Amino acid sequence: MSSVEKKTLHLSRGKKICFALLLVLLPIIFVLGTGEILVRIFYPQRLIGIMYSDDAAFGFWNQPNLRNKQFQSEVNCPYYRVNTDAKGYRSTRLAPGKKPVGVRRIVVLGDSYTFGVGVENDETIPAQLETLLNAANRGQRYEVINAGSPGWGTENELAFWMARRDELQPDLLILLFYRNDLLDNMRHLVYDCGSDGKPVYAPKQNLSRAKRVARCIPFYGFLSEHSHLVNLVRKLLVARLTKTGAYRLDIAPVPAVAAATSLTSSTLTQTPNGVAIPPPMQLQLELYASLMHAFMQNAQSTQTPLLLALLPDATDCVAEPRLPFSAVVPLVKQWETDERLRALNLQPPFYQAHEHGESLYITGDGHFNPAGCRLAAQELARVVQNIWGETHDLKK
């Protein structure tokens, strides 16, 4: 066989291979493309993207160095952009280092309401709080650090505080409580409950095997941010694995919650209005109280002022808030009476605003919209100024 014939045969084999690949890939591309179009039209999904990084110390934490990444809180809700710094804080500036001279640094800890799900970077509660304080206090500079992470509970916040407190050098710690913190704490990702009722640091792997495998798939991050079909498959897979118990294979069984000896749900079986607290919620209150006691003890030992703010959801914006919000309020009042922290109940101002017809929540989602974040920031700013004995106009 001549060299020309061999070359012709070689090219023919190459073309055959390419043709065979096209025969295999084109139908797959067609099916996936058609599926994507149909899902977008008839069953649109929330484009979640990858917002978290695996961090056993805190359970999980925000992805660092996000640059104008688009996320969606719920289907049909507006997209919002997220920036994080090199350490994972939601911010458009450099990660906080040593505290500058003459600056009061405030750390705000919380979950998605603190992080600002659904709103832009400069519309979050911490960002608006910083703007209000700096605009109202000439000669005094404030730096407010957004240390919120969607999905966190009090246990994640306590672990974060113990790990990064010295690095941040805060002059004030603000904890933002939301009702689902009670249930989030029951995952025991970071703390178990000891026989004496005190939290025991026992961090566990948060990401399931399924999640870790998925993140090894090429372009998974891009597809999760842009593909409705991928997010539908992910939702169905998560639902299936959760139902079969295989979703969290790496997580140890939830231990029993021991009763604490201080004022917790063991001495609070009903709200001040006589509403009975169901036993499962009493256990959640027990664990929440034990975690808060650890917070208060640490704040006292480090002489860091602690402000606890209670965030209402739309169902709490009525004359009588619902459980579990109404069950937490008496506990917080007692802690404030004992001078273990400062407290701010945001339900009254939110109720008043709701009565005046103001819109404070994202429609179809439930998180605060920019107006809700601003109202919360204004109320926080007044308490912060009172802590440092200042009175200035906050309506600028």
C-alpha positions as CSV (number, residue, x, y, z in Angstrom):
1,M,0.0,0.0,0.0
2,S,1.4,3.3,-1.1
3,S,1.9,6.3,1.3
4,V,-0.9,8.2,-0.4
5,E,-3.3,5.3,0.1
6,K,-2.3,5.0,3.8
7,K,-2.9,8.7,4.3
8,T,-6.2,8.5,2.6
9,L,-7.2,5.5,4.8
10,H,-6.0,7.4,7.9
11,L,-8.1,10.4,7.1
12,S,-11.1,8.3,6.4
13,R,-10.8,6.6,9.8
14,G,-10.5,10.0,11.5
15,K,-13.5,11.3,9.7
16,K,-15.4,8.1,10.7
17,I,-14.6,8.6,14.3
18,C,-15.7,12.3,14.2
19,F,-18.8,11.3,12.4
20,A,-19.6,8.6,15.0
21,L,-19.0,11.1,17.8
22,L,-21.4,13.6,16.2
23,L,-24.0,10.9,15.8
24,V,-23.7,10.3,19.6
25,L,-23.4,13.9,20.8
26,L,-25.9,15.6,18.6
27,P,-28.9,13.7,19.9
28,I,-27.7,14.3,23.5
29,I,-27.3,18.0,22.8
30,F,-30.7,18.2,21.2
31,V,-32.4,16.4,24.1
32,L,-30.7,18.5,26.7
33,G,-31.3,21.7,24.8
34,T,-35.0,20.8,24.3
35,G,-35.2,19.9,28.0
36,E,-33.7,23.2,29.0
37,I,-36.1,25.2,26.9
38,L,-39.2,23.2,28.2
39,V,-38.1,23.6,31.8
40,R,-37.6,27.3,31.4
41,I,-41.0,27.7,29.8
42,F,-43.2,25.4,31.9
43,Y,-41.3,24.7,35.1
44,P,-38.7,27.4,35.7
45,Q,-36.3,26.7,38.5
46,R,-34.4,28.9,41.0
47,L,-30.9,29.5,39.7
48,I,-29.0,28.8,42.9
49,G,-25.3,28.6,41.9
50,I,-22.6,27.7,44.4
51,M,-22.6,30.2,47.3
52,Y,-21.0,28.1,50.0
53,S,-17.6,26.6,50.6
54,D,-17.1,23.6,52.9
55,D,-15.8,24.7,56.3
56,A,-16.0,22.1,59.0
57,A,-15.1,24.7,61.7
58,F,-18.3,26.6,61.1
59,G,-20.3,23.9,59.3
60,F,-20.1,25.9,56.1
61,W,-19.2,29.4,55.0
62,N,-19.5,31.8,52.0
63,Q,-17.5,31.2,48.9
64,P,-14.6,33.8,48.9
65,N,-13.9,36.2,46.0
66,L,-17.3,36.2,44.4
67,R,-17.4,39.0,41.9
68,N,-20.9,40.2,41.0
69,K,-22.3,36.7,40.9
70,Q,-26.0,36.6,40.2
71,F,-28.3,34.6,42.5
72,Q,-32.0,34.2,42.9
73,S,-33.8,33.7,46.2
74,E,-36.9,32.0,44.8
75,V,-38.4,31.3,41.4
76,N,-39.7,34.5,39.7
77,C,-37.9,36.7,42.3
78,P,-35.5,39.3,41.0
79,Y,-31.8,38.4,40.6
80,Y,-29.4,40.0,43.0
81,R,-25.6,40.3,42.8
82,V,-23.2,39.1,45.4
83,N,-19.6,40.2,46.2
84,T,-17.5,38.5,48.8
85,D,-13.9,39.3,49.8
86,A,-11.0,37.0,50.2
87,K,-12.2,35.8,53.6
88,G,-15.8,35.2,52.5
89,Y,-17.5,38.3,54.0
90,R,-20.1,39.9,51.8
91,S,-18.4,43.1,50.8
92,T,-17.1,45.1,47.8
93,R,-13.9,46.1,49.6
94,L,-10.8,44.2,50.8
95,A,-11.1,41.7,53.6
96,P,-10.9,43.2,57.0
97,G,-7.4,43.2,58.5
98,K,-6.1,45.0,61.6
99,K,-8.6,47.5,62.9
100,P,-7.7,51.0,61.7
101,V,-7.0,53.6,64.5
102,G,-10.0,55.7,65.3
103,V,-12.5,53.3,63.8
104,R,-15.2,51.5,65.7
105,R,-15.7,48.0,64.2
106,I,-19.0,46.3,64.5
107,V,-19.5,42.6,63.5
108,V,-23.0,41.5,62.5
109,L,-23.6,37.8,62.8
110,G,-26.6,36.0,61.4
111,D,-28.1,34.0,58.6
112,S,-29.6,34.9,55.2
113,Y,-31.3,38.0,56.6
114,T,-27.9,39.3,57.7
115,F,-26.2,38.2,54.5
116,G,-28.9,40.0,52.5
117,V,-30.5,37.3,50.3
118,G,-32.5,39.0,47.6
119,V,-30.9,42.5,47.9
120,E,-27.8,44.1,46.5
121,N,-24.5,44.5,48.3
122,D,-25.2,48.1,49.5
123,E,-28.8,47.3,50.5
124,T,-28.0,44.7,53.2
125,I,-28.7,45.4,56.9
126,P,-24.9,45.7,57.8
127,A,-24.2,47.9,54.8
128,Q,-27.1,50.3,55.5
129,L,-26.1,50.3,59.2
130,E,-22.6,51.4,58.3
131,T,-23.9,54.1,56.0
132,L,-26.3,55.5,58.6
133,L,-23.8,55.6,61.4
134,N,-21.1,57.3,59.3
135,A,-23.5,59.8,57.9
136,A,-24.9,60.7,61.3
137,N,-21.6,60.8,63.3
138,R,-19.2,63.5,62.2
139,G,-15.7,62.8,63.4
140,Q,-16.3,59.2,64.3
141,R,-15.8,56.4,61.7
142,Y,-17.6,53.1,61.8
143,E,-16.8,49.8,60.0
144,V,-19.6,47.2,59.9
145,I,-18.6,43.7,58.9
146,N,-21.3,41.5,57.4
147,A,-20.6,38.1,58.9
148,G,-23.9,36.5,57.8
149,S,-24.2,33.3,55.9
150,P,-27.5,31.9,54.5
151,G,-28.6,28.8,56.4
152,W,-26.6,29.4,59.5
153,G,-28.0,28.9,63.0
154,T,-26.8,30.1,66.3
155,E,-24.4,27.1,66.5
156,N,-22.6,28.2,63.3
157,E,-22.4,31.8,64.6
158,L,-20.9,30.8,67.9
159,A,-18.3,28.7,66.2
160,F,-17.4,31.6,63.9
161,W,-17.2,34.0,66.8
162,M,-14.9,31.7,68.8
163,A,-12.6,31.3,65.7
164,R,-12.4,34.8,64.4
165,R,-13.1,37.1,67.3
166,D,-9.5,37.9,68.0
167,E,-8.7,38.5,64.4
168,L,-11.7,40.9,63.9
169,Q,-11.1,43.0,67.1
170,P,-14.7,44.1,67.3
171,D,-16.0,46.9,69.5
172,L,-19.5,45.6,69.3
173,L,-21.1,42.2,68.3
174,I,-24.6,42.2,66.9
175,L,-26.5,38.9,66.7
176,L,-29.5,38.9,64.4
177,F,-32.0,36.2,65.4
178,Y,-34.5,34.7,62.9
179,R,-37.1,32.1,63.8
180,N,-35.6,29.3,61.7
181,D,-32.4,29.5,63.8
182,L,-34.0,27.2,66.3
183,L,-34.5,24.4,63.8
184,D,-31.1,25.0,62.1
185,N,-29.4,24.4,65.5
186,M,-30.9,21.0,65.6
187,R,-28.7,19.8,62.8
188,H,-25.8,19.7,65.2
189,L,-23.3,20.4,62.5
190,V,-20.9,22.2,64.9
191,Y,-22.1,21.7,68.5
192,D,-23.6,18.8,70.4
193,C,-25.2,19.2,73.7
194,G,-23.4,17.8,76.8
195,S,-25.0,16.0,79.7
196,D,-24.9,19.3,81.7
197,G,-26.8,21.1,78.9
198,K,-23.8,23.1,77.7
199,P,-22.8,23.1,74.1
200,V,-19.8,20.8,73.2
201,Y,-17.8,21.7,70.1
202,A,-18.0,18.7,67.8
203,P,-17.7,19.9,64.1
204,K,-18.8,17.5,61.4
205,Q,-18.4,17.4,57.6
206,N,-21.3,19.4,56.2
207,L,-21.2,18.6,52.5
208,S,-22.7,15.2,51.7
209,R,-20.9,12.8,49.3
210,A,-23.5,13.6,46.6
211,K,-22.6,17.3,46.8
212,R,-18.9,16.6,46.8
213,V,-19.2,14.4,43.7
214,A,-21.4,17.0,41.9
215,R,-18.8,19.7,42.5
216,C,-16.2,17.6,40.7
217,I,-18.3,17.6,37.5
218,P,-16.8,20.0,34.9
219,F,-18.6,23.3,34.5
220,Y,-20.9,22.3,37.4
221,G,-20.6,25.8,38.9
222,F,-21.5,27.5,35.7
223,L,-24.4,25.2,34.9
224,S,-25.9,25.6,38.4
225,E,-25.9,29.4,37.9
226,H,-27.4,29.3,34.4
227,S,-29.3,26.1,33.7
228,H,-32.9,25.5,34.8
229,L,-32.6,21.9,33.8
230,V,-29.6,21.2,36.0
231,N,-31.3,22.9,39.0
232,L,-34.4,20.8,38.4
233,V,-32.3,17.6,38.4
234,R,-30.5,18.8,41.5
235,K,-33.7,19.5,43.3
236,L,-35.2,16.1,42.4
237,L,-32.0,14.3,43.4
238,V,-31.8,16.1,46.8
239,A,-35.5,15.3,47.4
240,R,-34.9,11.7,46.6
241,L,-31.8,11.4,48.7
242,T,-33.3,13.2,51.6
243,K,-36.3,10.9,51.6
244,T,-34.2,7.8,51.6
245,G,-31.8,9.2,54.3
246,A,-28.8,9.0,52.0
247,Y,-28.4,12.7,51.5
248,R,-26.4,13.3,54.7
249,L,-24.4,10.0,55.0
250,D,-21.6,11.8,56.7
251,I,-23.6,13.4,59.5
252,A,-23.8,11.7,62.8
253,P,-27.3,11.1,64.3
254,V,-28.8,14.1,66.2
255,P,-28.0,13.5,69.9
256,A,-30.6,14.0,72.6
257,V,-30.7,17.5,74.0
258,A,-30.1,17.6,77.7
259,A,-32.0,20.0,79.9
260,A,-30.2,23.1,81.0
261,T,-30.4,24.4,84.5
262,S,-30.8,28.1,83.6
263,L,-33.9,29.9,82.3
264,T,-34.8,28.1,79.1
265,S,-37.8,26.2,77.7
266,S,-37.8,23.9,80.7
267,T,-39.2,26.7,82.7
268,L,-41.1,28.2,79.8
269,T,-43.9,25.8,78.7
270,Q,-46.1,28.6,77.3
271,T,-45.9,32.1,76.0
272,P,-46.9,35.1,78.2
273,N,-50.2,35.1,76.2
274,G,-50.9,31.5,77.3
275,V,-50.0,29.7,74.0
276,A,-48.7,26.3,74.8
277,I,-45.2,25.5,73.4
278,P,-45.0,22.1,71.8
279,P,-42.3,19.7,73.2
280,P,-40.2,19.7,70.0
281,M,-40.0,23.5,70.2
282,Q,-39.1,23.3,73.9
283,L,-36.1,21.2,73.0
284,Q,-35.1,23.7,70.3
285,L,-35.4,26.5,72.8
286,E,-33.2,24.5,75.3
287,L,-30.4,24.2,72.7
288,Y,-30.8,27.8,71.6
289,A,-30.5,29.0,75.2
290,S,-27.4,27.0,75.9
291,L,-25.7,28.4,72.8
292,M,-26.7,31.9,73.8
293,H,-25.3,31.4,77.3
294,A,-22.0,30.5,75.7
295,F,-22.2,33.7,73.6
296,M,-23.0,35.8,76.7
297,Q,-20.3,34.3,78.8
298,N,-17.7,34.9,76.1
299,A,-18.8,38.5,75.5
300,Q,-18.6,39.1,79.2
301,S,-15.1,37.6,79.5
302,T,-13.8,39.6,76.6
303,Q,-15.7,42.7,77.5
304,T,-17.3,42.9,74.1
305,P,-20.8,44.6,74.1
306,L,-23.4,42.2,72.8
307,L,-26.6,43.3,71.1
308,L,-29.2,40.7,70.2
309,A,-31.9,41.8,67.7
310,L,-35.0,39.7,66.9
311,L,-36.1,39.8,63.3
312,P,-39.8,39.2,62.6
313,D,-41.1,37.5,59.5
314,A,-44.3,38.5,57.7
315,T,-46.4,36.3,59.9
316,D,-45.0,38.1,63.0
317,C,-46.1,41.5,61.7
318,V,-49.4,41.3,63.6
319,A,-50.5,42.4,67.0
320,E,-49.6,39.1,68.5
321,P,-46.5,37.4,67.0
322,R,-46.7,33.6,66.4
323,L,-44.5,30.8,67.7
324,P,-41.6,30.5,68.0
325,F,-41.0,34.3,67.9
326,S,-43.3,34.8,70.9
327,A,-41.5,32.1,72.9
328,V,-38.1,33.6,72.3
329,V,-39.0,37.2,73.4
330,P,-39.4,36.3,77.2
331,L,-36.0,34.6,77.2
332,V,-34.3,37.6,75.7
333,K,-36.1,40.0,78.0
334,Q,-34.8,38.0,81.0
335,W,-31.2,38.0,79.6
336,E,-31.5,41.8,79.2
337,T,-32.9,42.2,82.7
338,D,-29.9,40.2,84.0
339,E,-27.7,42.7,82.1
340,R,-26.1,40.0,80.0
341,L,-26.8,41.7,76.7
342,R,-28.7,44.5,75.0
343,A,-31.8,43.5,73.2
344,L,-33.8,44.9,70.3
345,N,-37.2,43.5,69.4
346,L,-37.9,44.6,65.8
347,Q,-41.4,43.3,65.8
348,P,-43.1,46.5,67.1
349,P,-41.6,48.9,64.4
350,F,-42.2,46.3,61.7
351,Y,-45.8,45.9,62.9
352,Q,-46.3,49.7,62.8
353,A,-44.8,49.9,59.3
354,H,-47.0,47.1,58.1
355,E,-50.1,48.8,59.6
356,H,-49.2,51.9,57.5
357,G,-49.1,49.8,54.4
358,E,-45.3,49.7,53.9
359,S,-43.8,46.8,52.0
360,L,-40.9,45.3,53.9
361,Y,-40.6,41.8,52.4
362,I,-39.7,40.4,49.0
363,T,-42.9,39.1,47.4
364,G,-42.8,35.4,46.9
365,D,-39.7,35.0,49.1
366,G,-40.1,36.3,52.6
367,H,-36.7,38.0,53.1
368,F,-36.5,41.7,53.8
369,N,-36.5,43.9,50.7
370,P,-34.3,47.1,50.7
371,A,-37.0,49.0,52.7
372,G,-37.1,46.2,55.3
373,C,-33.3,46.1,55.6
374,R,-33.3,49.9,56.0
375,L,-35.9,49.9,58.8
376,A,-33.9,47.2,60.6
377,A,-30.7,49.2,60.1
378,Q,-32.3,52.4,61.4
379,E,-33.5,50.7,64.6
380,L,-30.1,49.1,65.1
381,A,-28.3,52.4,64.6
382,R,-30.4,54.0,67.3
383,V,-29.4,51.3,69.8
384,V,-25.8,51.4,68.8
385,Q,-25.6,55.1,69.3
386,N,-27.3,54.7,72.7
387,I,-24.6,52.1,73.7
388,W,-21.9,54.7,73.1
389,G,-24.0,57.6,74.4
390,E,-24.5,59.4,71.1
391,T,-27.6,61.0,69.7
392,H,-27.6,62.1,66.0
393,D,-30.1,62.3,63.2
394,L,-30.4,58.9,61.4
395,K,-32.8,59.9,58.7
396,K,-30.2,61.1,56.2
